């Protein structure tokens, strides 16, 4: 029998991302692992309401979602531990401006430029509902058909409540390939 552990949010691990926005003509960054898919045309980025970057996102109406690779963890961890209100984090990552004007981290294996469609507020949090304007992927992380190969990309994952980073695992099968009726 399973043990009831209470109202624990247990949909982890999730991808570790660096959210980028523009502040006074320069990029600012923060570490975020509370991201998700809310449809085939929307993503959600949830930030504590007190984060400095929230005001930048609201002002520009745009943000970038940069997946974190293992070699980016020291910088990623740093931008998640220092407030943009107290430190200029613009030089932490080399970046380019994407076609939609958001900062795209060069070392990130995959970046989505997003436009904010709505902001959903809950106590202490602001969740940005976004459309994806552009997606940039490192060529070595594309398969022969030009699709993202997450086995090659190997995004870092975050586990809560233990606050641990994880490596992605092995491929165990292709979706919808287990079509037979399960045995009881």
Residue, then its C-alpha position, 0 to 999 in steps of 0.5 A: x500500500x502507498x503512503x500518503x505524504x500529504x499535498x506534495x507537488x511531485x511532478x519532478x524532475x523538470x528541465x533547468x532553464x535560464x530565463x532571459x529578458x532585457x533590462x535597460x538594453x542589457x540582458x538579465x538572467x535567472x534560473x528557473x525550473x518551474x516551467x511547463x507545457x500547457x498545450x501545443x501552443x503555450x508554455x508556462x514559466x513560473x517565477x516567485x513574484x519578488x524576482x527582479x526579472x518579472x518587471x523586465x518581462x512585463x515591460x518587454x512582453x518577451x522572454x527567452x527560455x534557455x535549456x541548461x547543459x551540464x557545463x553551464x551549471x556553475x553560471x546557471x546556479x549563480x544567476x539563480x542565487x543573485x538578484x538582478x536588482x543587486x547585481x548586473x548579470x548581463x555578462x555572465x553568458x555570451x549571447x545574441x539577440x534572437x529574431x524576436x529581440x530576446x537574449x539567446x545564450x550561445x552555450x545553451x543547446x536549445x533556446x525558445x524566444x517567447x511572447x507573454x500572452x497572459x500572467x497568472x498570479x497565485x500567492x507569491x508567484x507570477x506565472x507567465x503564459x507564453x507563445x513560442x516565437x522562435x526556437x534555436x537548437x545547436x546543430x549537433x543536437x538535431x537528428x538526421x530529420x532535423x528534429x531535436x535529439x534530446x539524447x544528444x542535447x542532454x538537458x539538466x533536470x531539477x528535483x524538488x524538494x531535495x534541490x538536486x540537479x540530475x542528468x537525463x537518462x537512457x531512452x527506454x522505448x518509443x512512444x506508442x510502441x507498447x500497443x498491446x493490452x497490458x497483462x493484469 
